Amino acid sequence: MIDRAGLAEFLRSRRDALQPDDVGLPRGRRRRTAGLRREEVAALCHMSTDYYARLERERGPKPSEQMVASIAQGLHLSLDERDHLFRLAGHRPPPRGAESEHVSPGLLRILDRLTDTAAEVVTELGETLRQTPLGVALTGDATGYTGPARSLGYRWFADPASRALYPPEDHAFLSRLYASHLRAVVTLRGPGSRAARLADLALARSEELRLLWETHEVGLRPGEVKRLVHPDVGALELHCQTLLDPQQSHLLLVYTAVPGSESHEKLQLLSVIGAQSLG
């Protein structure tokens, strides 16, 4: 059962505790609230200000699990705070660990500050959870996929269009790389895991994956340089730095180019194109 008073009080307390700098928002000159404004939190949670305001006023319908998860992420809650929020809203908390999609506040704080950098947070199965604006401009919005297609590895074998972003001469190696990584995650998580179910679906769709699967190749690592072919700016050579959240098995991937290089100039151009698209 939902605890409306407790939910409202908890939301207000978390909103008051956050500052614009904590979530990558400009402070502005005239701020009368102790923390964030309701409309700012609503935008972070991808909901209307009216809906969020009703929750803080102990009104409105019981929020769905998806809505509660969005609020937990928007408010940058820790896992303990997230679980508390779910219980206040009358829901069982989602699982923790590798199957969790709740990005830790630490990773979010870093991501929020990478406003001029291409970056994303992904799961161990290659599901994109968050992207910076330049990350979206570079690879497209990868957060809108549903079902098994949320995994880049699955899309690689099930949807030929997903390969258009990569040079054809790299496709054979990338196929081996994705097959190797998926097999490693399946072995780590075991039979019946989400990874195992994803592998079964991908194997049923792809003859290429079935042939690679039989080789039992594991431990393959990506090269130092990641090559992309963007539809607007052409070929790019990028370096990918990785930060691991071991508790959630989430990866923060940051894509950079050598300063002064042609790829660096193209990234700068993409930041302008992305800003115009958002505008």
N, C-alpha and C positions, 0 to 999 in steps of 0.2 A: 504493500500500500504506500502511496506517495505521502511524504511528510512535507506538506506545502510550506509550513512555517519554517521548518528546518532548511528546506531547499532555498527558500527566498533569502534567509539570513546568511547561508553559506555563500550564495552567489554574490550578495552585496559585499561580504567580507573579502572575497577573492578579487572582486572588481576594484575595491578600494585599495587593495595591496599592490596592484599593478600600476606601473608608470608607463607613459607612452614609449620611453626609451627601452623598456623591457620587451616590447613587442614590435619594435621597428617603426613606430609612428612618430611623426613630428610633435614636439611639445606644444608649439604655438604660444601666443603671448597671454591670452586671457583664459586661464583655467581656474574655475571655482571649485571643481570637484577634487577630492583628496587623491583619487586614482584615475581610472579611465571613465569616460562617459558611457552611458548605456548604448548610445549609437555606435561607439567605437567597438565595444564588446560584441554587439550584434553583428557588425561587419566581420569581425574576426571569426565569429561562429557561423557565418553564412546563413543568417536568418534576419527576419525583419526586426526593427527596433521595437515595434509594438508587441511582437511575440515575446521577445526577451523581457521587456518591461513588465508584462503580465506575470511572468514567472517570479520576478522579484517582488511583485505585489500580491503573491499567493493566489493568482487567478489563472484562468485558461485551462486547456485540456492537459492531461498527463503527457509529458514529452516522451517521444519514442526513444528506443535505445540508440538509434542513429543520431537523433537530435542531441541526446545527452553526451554521446561521444564527441560530437562537434563542439558542444559547449566546453567539455573538458579540454579539448585541444586548443580552442580559442582562448581560454583562460590560462593556458600554459600550466595545467595542473600536474603534480607529480602522480605516480601510480597510486599511492595511498589516497591522495585527494580525489583522483578519478574514481576509485572504488567507492569512496564515501559518497560522492555525488550520485553514482548509480543507485546506491542503496536509498539515499534520500528521495530519489525520483521513483522508487518502487521497482527497480530492476536488479537482476543479478549482475555483478561486475563481469566484464569480459575476461578471457584468459590473459595471463601475463606471459612474458618470454617470447619465443620465436614467432608465435602465432598472433601476437599483439600488434595492433596498428596504431597504438598511441605513441606518438613521438615524444621523447623525453623533453622536459623544459630546457635542459642544457643544450641539446641539439637545436631546438627551436630558437634559442637565444643567438646561437652562432648563425643559423640560417637567416634570421631576421636582419643581421648586420651585413650580409653579403648582397647588398642591394645592387651592386654593379658587377656581380660575378655570376657566372652560370653554375648553379649548384642544385642538388636534389637529395632528398632522403629516400632511400629504398630499403625494402625488406631483403632477407637473404634469398628470396625467390625472384628478385628483380621487379617487385611491385613498387611503383613510385607513389610515395605518400605526400610529399611536399616538393615544390619547386620554387626557385626564385624567378622573378620576371624574365631575366636573361636566360635562365634555364629553359623556360617555356619557349622563348624565341629561338633557342638553339635546336631543341629536339621536338618541339610541339608539346601540347598539354597532355602529359602521360598519366594524369590523375583521373581522367574521365572514363577509362576502360572499366569494364565489369567482368565478373566471372574469371575464368582462367586466363582470358586475354589481358588481365592486369599485369601478368608476368611477361617481361620482355623476352625471356627465354622461350616461353610458350608461343608468343607471337612470332618469334623468329622462325619456328618450324611450322606453325599453323597458318601464317598469313604472309605470303611472299612480299606484300607491299611494305612490310616492316623493314625489309632489307634495303630499301631505296636510299636510306640515310647513310649507307656505308659503301665504300668503293667495292666493286665486284670482285677485285683481286683479293679482298680480305674476307670474303664470305666463307670460304672453306675453313679457314682458321677459326673464325667466329663460331661456326657450327660446332667444331670440336670443343671450343671453349665453353659454350653454353651446355653442351651435352656433358662435359666433364664436371662442370659446376653442379648441374642438376643431380647427377649421380652421387656426388659427394654429399649434398644436402639430404638426399633420400636416405643414404646410409647413416648419416648423423641422426636424423629424426626417426627413422625406423618405419616398418610396415604400418599402414593405416594412418600415417601422418598426412598433413596437407601437402607436403612435398611429394609423397608417394602417389597421392591421388592426382596431383598435377602431372607427374611423370607419366602415369597411365593414360591420361587424356592426350598428352602430347605424342606419346608413342603410337596411339591409335590413329593420329592424324598424319604422321610423317614417316615415310619410308626411310628418308635420310637419317632421322633420329634413331630409328630401329637399327640401322646398320652401324651407326656410331656407338650405340648402346652396347652392342655385342663386343666392341673392342675393350670395354672396361677401362677406358682412359680416365685417370683422375689426376688432380694436382696441376692441371694446365693453368697458366697465369697470363693475364693480358700483357701486351707489349707496353713499353714505356710511353709510347705515343699513340693516342687514339685518333684515328682518321675518320672524318665525317664529310659528307657531300650535302651541303645545305641547298635547298631549292632557290634561295634568294642570293646567297653570297658565294656559293661554290664550295671548293675544297678547303677544309680546315685541318690543321694538325694541333692537337690539344694534349696537355698533360692532365692526368686525373689524380688528385690527391684524395685519400680516403681516411675518414675518421669513423671508428667503430664504437657503437654503444653495445657493450657485451651483454648487458641485462636484457635488452630487447632484440638483439641481433639485427639492429638497424645500422645502415651505412650512410654517412654523409659524404657524397661525392662532389668534389669541387673541380671544375674544368677551367684550366687557365692556358694561356698561350705565351710564348716567349715575347717579352716586351720589344717592340720595334719590328716584329715579324709581320708578314702579310696576314697570318691567322689572327694576330692581335688586333690589327686594323679591322679585320672582318668582324671580330667579336664586338668591337666598339660600334661598328655600323649596325650590327644586330641589336645592340642595346637601344639605338635610336628607332629602328624598325619596330621593336617590341613596344617601346613607349608610345609610338604613334598608333599601334594596333589597340593598345589599352585605352588610349585617348578616344 
